[in-house]
């Protein structure tokens, strides 16, 4: 019960901090750990309510930076029921749309070595920056993994798993995601 109140107070803190800059539709979990940063651009819309995205949200939007992680979300970005979790850096460009239930995670979340996993030392966790360009569309249920770079004006098909580097104006999809053609419209 205490955890629920703490999360609600964090939500209120960010709702007040970004008042008139960010539109929160439903309860969103935002937590910025010590020595970490979350920057959200003007006119961003964060959807967490069931009826805010009729494709069906499996969860509320969760945005967390910890262990010195930085999340930089540009202007006019739309996010629906997705998780953005940084221990390094995640950059999302202006006018980018992130579909329902996406995961954007710049780290392995725990050490891969089983002996180190028991100690759970943050320095043993592999992490690499993620960059998503301007005017991108990330389809629902997409997973974007550490080290992914998605260029401007790119489209990621629904359900894709992205871990590579893709130039601007790419249409990519699959598991693992591959470029299938240029975005020429």
TAJORA-V243188 format. One record per helix or strand of 3 or more residues. SS is the DSSP state (~ for helix, > for strand). FROM is the first residue (numbers start at 1). TO is the last residue. Records with the same first field share a line. If there is no record, write none. Layout:
SS->FROM-TO / FROM-TO
This chain:
~->2-17 / 50-52 / 114-119 / 122-124
>->22-25 / 29-32 / 37-40 / 44-47 / 62-65 / 70-73 / 78-80 / 83-86 / 89-92 / 103-105 / 130-132 / 170-174 / 177-182
